[in-house]
């Protein structure tokens, strides 16, 4: 599944731990935005791990599931490139 995860984390220490976790599963699209192509099992693990890392009253993490059809219609302006999951390479 393709997922976009973005966050707003209050402290640098928590923010660095979260970024390190997400970088191990996907690519950084922007400073606090990551694109992942992961299994449902990995998604559940990541979500549980992130839940244990945040302070819910101060931090926020958003998860956007992107279907293959929507991903194929995505566009980019400027230097950025659209996420290309491994199973779509030719």
Biopython code that builds the backbone (N, CA, C, O; Angstrom):
import numpy as np
from Bio.PDB.StructureBuilder import StructureBuilder

atoms = [
    (1, "UNK", "N", (0.840, -1.179, 0.000)),
    (1, "UNK", "CA", (0.000, 0.000, 0.000)),
    (1, "UNK", "C", (0.881, 1.236, 0.000)),
    (1, "UNK", "O", (1.979, 1.230, 0.556)),
    (2, "UNK", "N", (0.398, 2.282, -0.619)),
    (2, "UNK", "CA", (1.130, 3.548, -0.655)),
    (2, "UNK", "C", (0.535, 4.465, 0.393)),
    (2, "UNK", "O", (-0.682, 4.618, 0.492)),
    (3, "UNK", "N", (1.407, 5.067, 1.165)),
    (3, "UNK", "CA", (0.937, 5.933, 2.233)),
    (3, "UNK", "C", (1.839, 7.157, 2.337)),
    (3, "UNK", "O", (3.057, 7.070, 2.178)),
    (4, "UNK", "N", (1.218, 8.287, 2.605)),
    (4, "UNK", "CA", (1.939, 9.519, 2.887)),
    (4, "UNK", "C", (1.782, 9.746, 4.387)),
    (4, "UNK", "O", (0.669, 9.723, 4.912)),
    (5, "UNK", "N", (2.900, 9.964, 5.072)),
    (5, "UNK", "CA", (2.865, 10.253, 6.498)),
    (5, "UNK", "C", (3.536, 11.605, 6.711)),
    (5, "UNK", "O", (4.667, 11.828, 6.281)),
    (6, "UNK", "N", (2.824, 12.495, 7.378)),
    (6, "UNK", "CA", (3.395, 13.797, 7.688)),
    (6, "UNK", "C", (3.165, 14.090, 9.166)),
    (6, "UNK", "O", (2.243, 13.564, 9.789)),
    (7, "UNK", "N", (4.024, 14.936, 9.703)),
    (7, "UNK", "CA", (3.947, 15.165, 11.139)),
    (7, "UNK", "C", (4.292, 16.591, 11.519)),
    (7, "UNK", "O", (4.924, 17.332, 10.766)),
    (8, "UNK", "N", (3.851, 16.945, 12.718)),
    (8, "UNK", "CA", (4.231, 18.181, 13.378)),
    (8, "UNK", "C", (4.563, 17.765, 14.808)),
    (8, "UNK", "O", (3.666, 17.506, 15.610)),
    (9, "UNK", "N", (5.844, 17.702, 15.121)),
    (9, "UNK", "CA", (6.324, 17.192, 16.402)),
    (9, "UNK", "C", (6.991, 18.331, 17.163)),
    (9, "UNK", "O", (7.812, 19.061, 16.609)),
    (10, "UNK", "N", (6.633, 18.478, 18.433)),
    (10, "UNK", "CA", (7.055, 19.632, 19.224)),
    (10, "UNK", "C", (8.540, 19.650, 19.588)),
    (10, "UNK", "O", (9.137, 20.725, 19.637)),
    (11, "UNK", "N", (9.148, 18.500, 19.841)),
    (11, "UNK", "CA", (10.542, 18.514, 20.284)),
    (11, "UNK", "C", (11.465, 17.845, 19.276)),
    (11, "UNK", "O", (11.072, 16.914, 18.573)),
    (12, "UNK", "N", (12.679, 18.329, 19.219)),
    (12, "UNK", "CA", (13.666, 17.818, 18.265)),
    (12, "UNK", "C", (13.991, 16.352, 18.521)),
    (12, "UNK", "O", (14.124, 15.581, 17.571)),
    (13, "UNK", "N", (14.119, 15.955, 19.767)),
    (13, "UNK", "CA", (14.461, 14.568, 20.102)),
    (13, "UNK", "C", (13.409, 13.593, 19.565)),
    (13, "UNK", "O", (13.757, 12.594, 18.936)),
    (14, "UNK", "N", (12.123, 13.878, 19.810)),
    (14, "UNK", "CA", (11.050, 13.006, 19.291)),
    (14, "UNK", "C", (10.990, 13.085, 17.770)),
    (14, "UNK", "O", (10.803, 12.070, 17.099)),
    (15, "UNK", "N", (11.148, 14.279, 17.234)),
    (15, "UNK", "CA", (11.105, 14.468, 15.779)),
    (15, "UNK", "C", (12.198, 13.658, 15.089)),
    (15, "UNK", "O", (11.947, 13.058, 14.044)),
    (16, "UNK", "N", (13.397, 13.629, 15.649)),
    (16, "UNK", "CA", (14.496, 12.848, 15.071)),
    (16, "UNK", "C", (14.231, 11.350, 15.123)),
    (16, "UNK", "O", (14.551, 10.631, 14.176)),
    (17, "UNK", "N", (13.654, 10.876, 16.214)),
    (17, "UNK", "CA", (13.328, 9.443, 16.325)),
    (17, "UNK", "C", (12.270, 9.053, 15.291)),
    (17, "UNK", "O", (12.359, 7.998, 14.663)),
    (18, "UNK", "N", (11.283, 9.908, 15.127)),
    (18, "UNK", "CA", (10.215, 9.634, 14.161)),
    (18, "UNK", "C", (10.758, 9.669, 12.738)),
    (18, "UNK", "O", (10.426, 8.804, 11.927)),
    (19, "UNK", "N", (11.579, 10.645, 12.433)),
    (19, "UNK", "CA", (12.170, 10.741, 11.094)),
    (19, "UNK", "C", (13.027, 9.515, 10.797)),
    (19, "UNK", "O", (12.970, 8.976, 9.691)),
    (20, "UNK", "N", (13.814, 9.070, 11.763)),
    (20, "UNK", "CA", (14.664, 7.892, 11.560)),
    (20, "UNK", "C", (13.819, 6.652, 11.282)),
    (20, "UNK", "O", (14.154, 5.855, 10.406)),
    (21, "UNK", "N", (12.739, 6.489, 12.016)),
    (21, "UNK", "CA", (11.851, 5.348, 11.783)),
    (21, "UNK", "C", (11.273, 5.397, 10.374)),
    (21, "UNK", "O", (11.313, 4.401, 9.651)),
    (22, "UNK", "N", (10.738, 6.544, 9.982)),
    (22, "UNK", "CA", (10.107, 6.662, 8.667)),
    (22, "UNK", "C", (11.115, 6.539, 7.530)),
    (22, "UNK", "O", (10.791, 5.984, 6.480)),
    (23, "UNK", "N", (12.326, 7.045, 7.720)),
    (23, "UNK", "CA", (13.361, 6.905, 6.692)),
    (23, "UNK", "C", (13.756, 5.454, 6.475)),
    (23, "UNK", "O", (14.242, 5.103, 5.399)),
    (24, "UNK", "N", (13.557, 4.611, 7.468)),
    (24, "UNK", "CA", (13.897, 3.194, 7.309)),
    (24, "UNK", "C", (12.835, 2.441, 6.508)),
    (24, "UNK", "O", (13.055, 1.294, 6.118)),
    (25, "UNK", "N", (11.688, 3.072, 6.259)),
    (25, "UNK", "CA", (10.607, 2.427, 5.510)),
    (25, "UNK", "C", (10.261, 3.131, 4.202)),
    (25, "UNK", "O", (9.610, 2.540, 3.341)),
    (26, "UNK", "N", (10.680, 4.371, 4.041)),
    (26, "UNK", "CA", (10.273, 5.106, 2.851)),
    (26, "UNK", "C", (11.245, 6.217, 2.531)),
    (26, "UNK", "O", (12.391, 6.226, 2.980)),
    (27, "UNK", "N", (10.750, 7.161, 1.736)),
    (27, "UNK", "CA", (11.608, 8.279, 1.332)),
    (27, "UNK", "C", (11.013, 9.590, 1.841)),
    (27, "UNK", "O", (9.798, 9.731, 1.978)),
    (28, "UNK", "N", (11.889, 10.530, 2.111)),
    (28, "UNK", "CA", (11.469, 11.847, 2.575)),
    (28, "UNK", "C", (11.089, 12.673, 1.350)),
    (28, "UNK", "O", (11.916, 12.907, 0.469)),
    (29, "UNK", "N", (9.833, 13.114, 1.301)),
    (29, "UNK", "CA", (9.359, 13.949, 0.199)),
    (29, "UNK", "C", (9.557, 15.422, 0.515)),
    (29, "UNK", "O", (9.739, 16.246, -0.381)),
    (30, "UNK", "N", (9.520, 15.735, 1.788)),
    (30, "UNK", "CA", (9.712, 17.091, 2.282)),
    (30, "UNK", "C", (10.190, 16.954, 3.714)),
    (30, "UNK", "O", (10.296, 15.835, 4.217)),
    (31, "UNK", "N", (10.480, 18.052, 4.379)),
    (31, "UNK", "CA", (11.086, 17.957, 5.704)),
    (31, "UNK", "C", (10.287, 17.070, 6.659)),
    (31, "UNK", "O", (10.876, 16.242, 7.354)),
    (32, "UNK", "N", (8.989, 17.219, 6.711)),
    (32, "UNK", "CA", (8.177, 16.422, 7.626)),
    (32, "UNK", "C", (7.147, 15.556, 6.894)),
    (32, "UNK", "O", (6.092, 15.239, 7.443)),
    (33, "UNK", "N", (7.458, 15.180, 5.661)),
    (33, "UNK", "CA", (6.545, 14.376, 4.841)),
    (33, "UNK", "C", (7.313, 13.188, 4.261)),
    (33, "UNK", "O", (8.381, 13.349, 3.670)),
    (34, "UNK", "N", (6.748, 11.995, 4.441)),
    (34, "UNK", "CA", (7.383, 10.774, 3.942)),
    (34, "UNK", "C", (6.414, 9.997, 3.064)),
    (34, "UNK", "O", (5.209, 9.971, 3.316)),
    (35, "UNK", "N", (6.963, 9.360, 2.022)),
    (35, "UNK", "CA", (6.198, 8.508, 1.114)),
    (35, "UNK", "C", (6.669, 7.079, 1.338)),
    (35, "UNK", "O", (7.866, 6.794, 1.291)),
    (36, "UNK", "N", (5.716, 6.183, 1.581)),
    (36, "UNK", "CA", (6.051, 4.792, 1.861)),
    (36, "UNK", "C", (5.250, 3.857, 0.975)),
    (36, "UNK", "O", (4.087, 4.122, 0.668)),
    (37, "UNK", "N", (5.865, 2.782, 0.573)),
    (37, "UNK", "CA", (5.205, 1.675, -0.125)),
    (37, "UNK", "C", (5.430, 0.465, 0.777)),
    (37, "UNK", "O", (6.487, -0.165, 0.727)),
    (38, "UNK", "N", (4.434, 0.143, 1.602)),
    (38, "UNK", "CA", (4.598, -0.852, 2.655)),
    (38, "UNK", "C", (3.420, -1.812, 2.713)),
    (38, "UNK", "O", (2.371, -1.568, 2.117)),
    (39, "UNK", "N", (3.607, -2.891, 3.430)),
    (39, "UNK", "CA", (2.527, -3.859, 3.641)),
    (39, "UNK", "C", (1.619, -3.369, 4.774)),
    (39, "UNK", "O", (1.987, -2.472, 5.533)),
    (40, "UNK", "N", (0.441, -3.964, 4.874)),
    (40, "UNK", "CA", (-0.476, -3.637, 5.971)),
    (40, "UNK", "C", (0.178, -3.949, 7.314)),
    (40, "UNK", "O", (-0.012, -3.219, 8.286)),
    (41, "UNK", "N", (0.946, -5.030, 7.364)),
    (41, "UNK", "CA", (1.640, -5.422, 8.599)),
    (41, "UNK", "C", (2.656, -4.350, 9.011)),
    (41, "UNK", "O", (2.722, -3.970, 10.180)),
    (42, "UNK", "N", (3.447, -3.867, 8.047)),
    (42, "UNK", "CA", (4.403, -2.804, 8.340)),
    (42, "UNK", "C", (3.685, -1.520, 8.769)),
    (42, "UNK", "O", (4.139, -0.818, 9.672)),
    (43, "UNK", "N", (2.564, -1.224, 8.112)),
    (43, "UNK", "CA", (1.795, -0.037, 8.470)),
    (43, "UNK", "C", (1.339, -0.114, 9.921)),
    (43, "UNK", "O", (1.459, 0.860, 10.664)),
    (44, "UNK", "N", (0.818, -1.265, 10.326)),
    (44, "UNK", "CA", (0.368, -1.450, 11.713)),
    (44, "UNK", "C", (1.533, -1.281, 12.688)),
    (44, "UNK", "O", (1.386, -0.653, 13.736)),
    (45, "UNK", "N", (2.697, -1.848, 12.335)),
    (45, "UNK", "CA", (3.873, -1.724, 13.194)),
    (45, "UNK", "C", (4.309, -0.261, 13.314)),
    (45, "UNK", "O", (4.548, 0.230, 14.417)),
    (46, "UNK", "N", (4.409, 0.424, 12.183)),
    (46, "UNK", "CA", (4.844, 1.824, 12.173)),
    (46, "UNK", "C", (3.882, 2.686, 12.982)),
    (46, "UNK", "O", (4.310, 3.522, 13.778)),
    (47, "UNK", "N", (2.594, 2.482, 12.779)),
    (47, "UNK", "CA", (1.591, 3.266, 13.496)),
    (47, "UNK", "C", (1.699, 3.042, 15.006)),
    (47, "UNK", "O", (1.615, 3.994, 15.781)),
    (48, "UNK", "N", (1.883, 1.793, 15.422)),
    (48, "UNK", "CA", (2.034, 1.486, 16.848)),
    (48, "UNK", "C", (3.304, 2.120, 17.415)),
    (48, "UNK", "O", (3.294, 2.671, 18.515)),
    (49, "UNK", "N", (4.387, 2.036, 16.661)),
    (49, "UNK", "CA", (5.654, 2.614, 17.113)),
    (49, "UNK", "C", (5.539, 4.133, 17.219)),
    (49, "UNK", "O", (6.002, 4.724, 18.195)),
    (50, "UNK", "N", (4.932, 4.760, 16.232)),
    (50, "UNK", "CA", (4.755, 6.208, 16.272)),
    (50, "UNK", "C", (3.874, 6.625, 17.449)),
    (50, "UNK", "O", (4.129, 7.644, 18.092)),
    (51, "UNK", "N", (2.849, 5.841, 17.724)),
    (51, "UNK", "CA", (1.972, 6.116, 18.859)),
    (51, "UNK", "C", (2.759, 6.135, 20.161)),
    (51, "UNK", "O", (2.504, 6.955, 21.043)),
    (52, "UNK", "N", (3.720, 5.221, 20.272)),
    (52, "UNK", "CA", (4.526, 5.155, 21.498)),
    (52, "UNK", "C", (5.552, 6.287, 21.591)),
    (52, "UNK", "O", (6.049, 6.581, 22.679)),
    (53, "UNK", "N", (5.871, 6.918, 20.473)),
    (53, "UNK", "CA", (6.889, 7.975, 20.458)),
    (53, "UNK", "C", (6.338, 9.379, 20.688)),
    (53, "UNK", "O", (7.053, 10.253, 21.178)),
    (54, "UNK", "N", (5.087, 9.597, 20.342)),
    (54, "UNK", "CA", (4.563, 10.967, 20.392)),
    (54, "UNK", "C", (3.981, 11.321, 21.756)),
    (54, "UNK", "O", (3.692, 10.463, 22.589)),
    (55, "UNK", "N", (3.828, 12.614, 21.937)),
    (55, "UNK", "CA", (3.086, 13.156, 23.071)),
    (55, "UNK", "C", (1.778, 13.691, 22.483)),
    (55, "UNK", "O", (1.760, 14.778, 21.904)),
    (56, "UNK", "N", (0.680, 12.932, 22.629)),
    (56, "UNK", "CA", (-0.560, 13.236, 21.911)),
    (56, "UNK", "C", (-1.111, 14.656, 22.071)),
    (56, "UNK", "O", (-1.755, 15.169, 21.156)),
    (57, "UNK", "N", (-0.872, 15.287, 23.199)),
    (57, "UNK", "CA", (-1.409, 16.635, 23.396)),
    (57, "UNK", "C", (-0.569, 17.719, 22.721)),
    (57, "UNK", "O", (-1.012, 18.861, 22.599)),
    (58, "UNK", "N", (0.646, 17.364, 22.282)),
    (58, "UNK", "CA", (1.533, 18.353, 21.657)),
    (58, "UNK", "C", (1.908, 18.021, 20.216)),
    (58, "UNK", "O", (2.266, 18.916, 19.450)),
    (59, "UNK", "N", (1.831, 16.750, 19.839)),
    (59, "UNK", "CA", (2.289, 16.293, 18.525)),
    (59, "UNK", "C", (1.119, 15.846, 17.659)),
    (59, "UNK", "O", (0.032, 15.545, 18.152)),
    (60, "UNK", "N", (1.374, 15.811, 16.349)),
    (60, "UNK", "CA", (0.348, 15.334, 15.413)),
    (60, "UNK", "C", (1.034, 14.580, 14.274)),
    (60, "UNK", "O", (2.036, 15.035, 13.722)),
    (61, "UNK", "N", (0.469, 13.416, 13.934)),
    (61, "UNK", "CA", (0.941, 12.648, 12.777)),
    (61, "UNK", "C", (-0.289, 12.316, 11.931)),
    (61, "UNK", "O", (-1.301, 11.845, 12.448)),
    (62, "UNK", "N", (-0.189, 12.566, 10.631)),
    (62, "UNK", "CA", (-1.280, 12.297, 9.700)),
    (62, "UNK", "C", (-0.876, 11.182, 8.741)),
    (62, "UNK", "O", (0.267, 11.129, 8.286)),
    (63, "UNK", "N", (-1.821, 10.294, 8.436)),
    (63, "UNK", "CA", (-1.607, 9.176, 7.520)),
    (63, "UNK", "C", (-2.588, 9.308, 6.357)),
    (63, "UNK", "O", (-3.797, 9.404, 6.568)),
    (64, "UNK", "N", (-2.071, 9.313, 5.141)),
    (64, "UNK", "CA", (-2.904, 9.385, 3.944)),
    (64, "UNK", "C", (-2.623, 8.156, 3.085)),
    (64, "UNK", "O", (-1.523, 8.001, 2.552)),
    (65, "UNK", "N", (-3.609, 7.295, 2.954)),
    (65, "UNK", "CA", (-3.467, 6.136, 2.074)),
    (65, "UNK", "C", (-3.740, 6.597, 0.644)),
    (65, "UNK", "O", (-4.726, 7.286, 0.386)),
    (66, "UNK", "N", (-2.874, 6.219, -0.271)),
    (66, "UNK", "CA", (-2.990, 6.646, -1.660)),
    (66, "UNK", "C", (-3.191, 5.412, -2.535)),
    (66, "UNK", "O", (-2.328, 4.535, -2.579)),
    (67, "UNK", "N", (-4.323, 5.342, -3.229)),
    (67, "UNK", "CA", (-4.565, 4.196, -4.099)),
    (67, "UNK", "C", (-3.682, 4.289, -5.350)),
    (67, "UNK", "O", (-3.207, 5.370, -5.698)),
    (68, "UNK", "N", (-3.470, 3.181, -6.005)),
    (68, "UNK", "CA", (-2.595, 3.144, -7.193)),
    (68, "UNK", "C", (-3.118, 4.063, -8.297)),
    (68, "UNK", "O", (-2.332, 4.698, -9.001)),
    (69, "UNK", "N", (-4.437, 4.134, -8.451)),
    (69, "UNK", "CA", (-5.026, 4.992, -9.476)),
    (69, "UNK", "C", (-4.727, 6.459, -9.186)),
    (69, "UNK", "O", (-4.347, 7.216, -10.079)),
    (70, "UNK", "N", (-4.902, 6.848, -7.935)),
    (70, "UNK", "CA", (-4.623, 8.248, -7.548)),
    (70, "UNK", "C", (-3.141, 8.553, -7.661)),
    (70, "UNK", "O", (-2.762, 9.642, -8.094)),
    (71, "UNK", "N", (-2.300, 7.606, -7.278)),
    (71, "UNK", "CA", (-0.859, 7.808, -7.369)),
    (71, "UNK", "C", (-0.437, 8.037, -8.816)),
    (71, "UNK", "O", (0.422, 8.874, -9.094)),
    (72, "UNK", "N", (-1.043, 7.294, -9.733)),
    (72, "UNK", "CA", (-0.710, 7.428, -11.151)),
    (72, "UNK", "C", (-1.112, 8.801, -11.704)),
    (72, "UNK", "O", (-0.542, 9.259, -12.694)),
    (73, "UNK", "N", (-2.085, 9.453, -11.074)),
    (73, "UNK", "CA", (-2.550, 10.768, -11.531)),
    (73, "UNK", "C", (-1.840, 11.924, -10.824)),
    (73, "UNK", "O", (-2.131, 13.088, -11.100)),
    (74, "UNK", "N", (-0.923, 11.617, -9.923)),
    (74, "UNK", "CA", (-0.222, 12.651, -9.168)),
    (74, "UNK", "C", (0.681, 13.473, -10.075)),
    (74, "UNK", "O", (1.174, 12.982, -11.091)),
    (75, "UNK", "N", (0.889, 14.723, -9.700)),
    (75, "UNK", "CA", (1.727, 15.627, -10.478)),
    (75, "UNK", "C", (2.703, 16.345, -9.563)),
    (75, "UNK", "O", (2.510, 16.399, -8.348)),
    (76, "UNK", "N", (3.741, 16.889, -10.150)),
    (76, "UNK", "CA", (4.738, 17.632, -9.399)),
    (76, "UNK", "C", (5.142, 18.879, -10.174)),
    (76, "UNK", "O", (5.220, 18.863, -11.402)),
    (77, "UNK", "N", (5.396, 19.951, -9.448)),
    (77, "UNK", "CA", (5.928, 21.170, -10.042)),
    (77, "UNK", "C", (7.290, 21.435, -9.423)),
    (77, "UNK", "O", (7.498, 21.149, -8.244)),
    (78, "UNK", "N", (8.194, 21.961, -10.176)),
    (78, "UNK", "CA", (9.508, 22.272, -9.637)),
    (78, "UNK", "C", (10.412, 21.059, -9.591)),
    (78, "UNK", "O", (10.291, 20.141, -10.402)),
    (79, "UNK", "N", (11.317, 21.069, -8.633)),
    (79, "UNK", "CA", (12.369, 20.062, -8.541)),
    (79, "UNK", "C", (11.890, 18.714, -8.009)),
    (79, "UNK", "O", (12.586, 17.714, -8.183)),
    (80, "UNK", "N", (10.735, 18.656, -7.372)),
    (80, "UNK", "CA", (10.262, 17.425, -6.757)),
    (80, "UNK", "C", (9.853, 16.373, -7.768)),
    (80, "UNK", "O", (9.457, 16.684, -8.892)),
    (81, "UNK", "N", (9.954, 15.131, -7.350)),
    (81, "UNK", "CA", (9.515, 14.012, -8.180)),
    (81, "UNK", "C", (8.401, 13.269, -7.454)),
    (81, "UNK", "O", (8.367, 13.222, -6.225)),
    (82, "UNK", "N", (7.503, 12.699, -8.219)),
    (82, "UNK", "CA", (6.416, 11.907, -7.657)),
    (82, "UNK", "C", (6.959, 10.556, -7.213)),
    (82, "UNK", "O", (7.779, 9.940, -7.893)),
    (83, "UNK", "N", (6.489, 10.121, -6.072)),
    (83, "UNK", "CA", (6.861, 8.823, -5.515)),
    (83, "UNK", "C", (6.552, 7.713, -6.518)),
    (83, "UNK", "O", (5.459, 7.674, -7.084)),
    (84, "UNK", "N", (7.498, 6.821, -6.737)),
    (84, "UNK", "CA", (7.320, 5.685, -7.647)),
    (84, "UNK", "C", (7.588, 4.394, -6.884)),
    (84, "UNK", "O", (8.742, 3.992, -6.736)),
    (85, "UNK", "N", (6.515, 3.729, -6.388)),
    (85, "UNK", "CA", (6.713, 2.472, -5.664)),
    (85, "UNK", "C", (7.462, 1.460, -6.518)),
    (85, "UNK", "O", (7.381, 1.492, -7.746)),
    (86, "UNK", "N", (8.177, 0.576, -5.874)),
    (86, "UNK", "CA", (9.009, -0.402, -6.586)),
    (86, "UNK", "C", (8.230, -1.279, -7.549)),
    (86, "UNK", "O", (8.751, -1.650, -8.600)),
    (87, "UNK", "N", (6.972, -1.623, -7.207)),
    (87, "UNK", "CA", (6.231, -2.519, -8.086)),
    (87, "UNK", "C", (5.735, -1.844, -9.353)),
    (87, "UNK", "O", (5.123, -2.505, -10.192)),
    (88, "UNK", "N", (5.979, -0.542, -9.523)),
    (88, "UNK", "CA", (5.545, 0.138, -10.744)),
    (88, "UNK", "C", (6.699, 0.416, -11.695)),
    (88, "UNK", "O", (6.483, 0.994, -12.760)),
    (89, "UNK", "N", (7.918, 0.022, -11.343)),
    (89, "UNK", "CA", (9.045, 0.226, -12.250)),
    (89, "UNK", "C", (8.936, -0.702, -13.450)),
    (89, "UNK", "O", (8.479, -1.839, -13.329)),
    (90, "UNK", "N", (9.363, -0.207, -14.615)),
    (90, "UNK", "CA", (9.330, -1.004, -15.844)),
    (90, "UNK", "C", (10.727, -1.406, -16.195)),
    (90, "UNK", "O", (10.940, -2.087, -17.198)),
]
sb = StructureBuilder()
sb.init_structure("model")
sb.init_model(0)
sb.init_chain("A")
sb.init_seg("    ")
for serial, (resi, resn, name, xyz) in enumerate(atoms, 1):
    if name == "N":
        sb.init_residue(resn, " ", resi, " ")
    sb.init_atom(name, np.array(xyz, "f"), 0.0, 1.0, " ", f" {name:<3s}", serial, name[0])
structure = sb.get_structure()
